[in-house]
Amino acid sequence: LSPLCREDLEAAESCAADLAERLAACHPDRLRCVVYNSHDMPLAQVRRLTPYFARSALAGPLAFDRTGELPGLAAFGPRRAVPDVGLTCVGAVPWIVNYNVPLATDDLQEATRIARAIRTRGGGPHALSAVEAVGLAASDGRSAIGGDMAVSVAPSPAASAAESCPE
């Protein structure tokens, strides 16, 4: 969930946790739902404990789910993902833009090298602010760069007016 105004982020986080709890309740003992946010439990941190970007995800079940190891992670449903149902991540963050950039190569190492160079975490001199990126194998055999870019959201008109009014 992404709020239209940054003042509404806390409310969106509460709604995300409620949604995750309700989804898990619809499929008790079957659907694991974990909750992420932008400050203490980012989606990238949760994803690293799942097979989301792991090559093993393409080969088999969710035996790779390690989300139960993350202290402080809000989760509902079974302690581990059930392979035939999966894992659902629900959260609230400021607006992001998702992108997939296909490359003119099938070289996954090259895609990974480029992704590492442009992402914020661990990026080099060409790192972009507020970017998460990863090299991926596309379904057509080519490589791609997939990721997210955070977008600045303006404060609500009411908050802007309150900030500009003298006390």
Phi and psi in degrees as a GROMACS rama.xvg file:
@    title "Ramachandran Plot"
@    xaxis  label "Phi"
@    yaxis  label "Psi"
@TYPE xy
-131.253  120.629  SER-2
-72.9899  153.745  PRO-3
-74.1117  -28.1165  LEU-4
-126.398  141.604  CYS-5
-63.8558  -22.9261  ARG-6
-65.5289  -21.1575  GLU-7
-92.7307  5.57516  ASP-8
-62.3468  -42.4293  LEU-9
-61.5803  -41.33  GLU-10
-65.4724  -39.2571  ALA-11
-64.7351  -38.0042  ALA-12
-63.6209  -39.9995  GLU-13
-64.6593  -42.4382  SER-14
-63.1995  -38.863  CYS-15
-63.887  -43.6137  ALA-16
-63.9676  -40.1307  ALA-17
-64.3415  -42.5765  ASP-18
-62.4384  -44.0734  LEU-19
-60.4633  -43.5512  ALA-20
-63.315  -41.9685  GLU-21
-68.0927  -40.3831  ARG-22
-60.7755  -46.2539  LEU-23
-63.899  -36.2615  ALA-24
-67.2551  -26.4772  ALA-25
-68.8691  -24.2571  CYS-26
-134.14  64.6833  HIS-27
-58.2628  140.421  PRO-28
63.8773  12.4126  ASP-29
-125.867  -46.5108  ARG-30
-104.533  119.897  LEU-31
-92.3431  126.688  ARG-32
-120.277  127.196  CYS-33
-115.753  152.661  VAL-34
-115.136  132.339  VAL-35
-121.772  165.894  TYR-36
-151.966  -177.737  ASN-37
-90.1683  -10.6643  SER-38
-109.082  -55.2828  HIS-39
-111.555  -6.93717  ASP-40
-144.737  70.0767  MET-41
-66.5563  150.578  PRO-42
-55.9566  -39.0579  LEU-43
-59.6663  -38.0521  ALA-44
-66.6243  -41.1223  GLN-45
-66.0695  -44.2148  VAL-46
-59.5477  -35.4947  ARG-47
-65.0498  -16.7457  ARG-48
-99.5147  9.89184  LEU-49
-124.81  172.249  THR-50
-81.6652  13.1035  PRO-51
-49.1827  -49.013  TYR-52
-109.962  9.41969  PHE-53
-86.8631  144.366  ALA-54
-61.0826  -29.082  ARG-55
-64.9563  -20.2564  SER-56
-64.9046  -31.6533  ALA-57
-76.8603  -21.1696  LEU-58
-97.7416  -18.8569  ALA-59
-171.953  -160.479  GLY-60
-72.8956  179.176  PRO-61
-83.2371  34.7036  LEU-62
-64.5343  -14.3697  ALA-63
-84.9977  -0.380867  PHE-64
-66.3262  113.696  ASP-65
-117.537  20.3459  ARG-66
-63.7959  -23.1716  THR-67
-65.9905  -14.5789  GLY-68
-85.913  -8.28003  GLU-69
-91.3977  108.038  LEU-70
-64.8273  139.712  PRO-71
84.7004  -1.81142  GLY-72
-76.1099  123.153  LEU-73
-76.8086  123.935  ALA-74
-143.44  150.038  ALA-75
-131.39  153.47  PHE-76
91.5539  -159.874  GLY-77
-64.3748  159.675  PRO-78
-66.3575  -29.8974  ARG-79
-127.357  154.705  ARG-80
-64.7437  142.109  ALA-81
-89.7113  122.486  VAL-82
-52.5007  -40.3396  PRO-83
-83.1421  -5.44032  ASP-84
-110.341  -45.3652  VAL-85
99.8496  -162.38  GLY-86
-131.638  137.123  LEU-87
-118.203  130.566  THR-88
-105.267  126.027  CYS-89
-127.001  133.839  VAL-90
-163.624  -178.002  GLY-91
-132.987  129.844  ALA-92
-144.681  160.72  VAL-93
-58.8072  165.31  PRO-94
-52.4658  137.924  TRP-95
-131.622  156.371  ILE-96
-112.509  124.8  VAL-97
-92.3373  143.795  ASN-98
-145.429  152.486  TYR-99
-133.543  123.431  ASN-100
-114.549  106.615  VAL-101
-69.7125  141.519  PRO-102
-107.064  156.836  LEU-103
-87.079  44.3939  ALA-104
-154.84  158.792  THR-105
-103.104  10.6741  ASP-106
-81.5484  98.5301  ASP-107
-63.751  -34.08  LEU-108
-63.5542  -37.0998  GLN-109
-67.8264  -41.8572  GLU-110
-61.6855  -42.431  ALA-111
-65.0524  -40.6818  THR-112
-60.947  -45.4216  ARG-113
-64.7365  -45.1081  ILE-114
-59.6864  -43.6281  ALA-115
-63.1192  -34.9546  ARG-116
-70.87  -30.9016  ALA-117
-98.6747  -16.7615  ILE-118
-79.0428  155.331  ARG-119
-64.0618  -50.6859  THR-120
-75.2258  112.673  ARG-121
78.0838  7.63356  GLY-122
-72.7755  164.093  GLY-123
-95.6874  -151.388  GLY-124
-66.0475  -16.1016  PRO-125
-102.296  13.2235  HIS-126
-60.9266  142.027  ALA-127
-102.022  140.941  LEU-128
-67.0782  136.577  SER-129
63.1616  34.805  ALA-130
-118.06  132.356  VAL-131
-111.901  132.001  GLU-132
-145.52  152.21  ALA-133
-149.936  146.783  VAL-134
-82.7374  135.624  GLY-135
-130.598  153.879  LEU-136
-91.5645  117.311  ALA-137
-77.8367  159.695  ALA-138
-66.2094  -20.9239  SER-139
-88.7619  7.88597  ASP-140
94.2368  -15.6543  GLY-141
-82.4118  169.376  ARG-142
-96.3965  161.668  SER-143
-149.613  163.783  ALA-144
-113.009  125.386  ILE-145
-117.675  149.092  GLY-146
-179.56  -172.614  GLY-147
-130.823  147.157  ASP-148
-130.679  123.233  MET-149
-70.3911  141.608  ALA-150
-116.235  132.763  VAL-151
-67.6823  134.976  SER-152
-112.87  132.076  VAL-153
-70.9929  152.374  ALA-154
-66.6315  160.661  PRO-155
-63.4073  155.536  SER-156
-56.6602  -37.1291  PRO-157
-65.144  -41.9178  ALA-158
-67.6443  -38.9459  ALA-159
-62.8601  -41.6462  SER-160
-66.0287  -40.6054  ALA-161
-65.4467  -37.2444  ALA-162
-68.8942  -31.7994  GLU-163
-89.166  -10.1767  SER-164
-85.4029  133.07  CYS-165
-69.2228  151.566  PRO-166
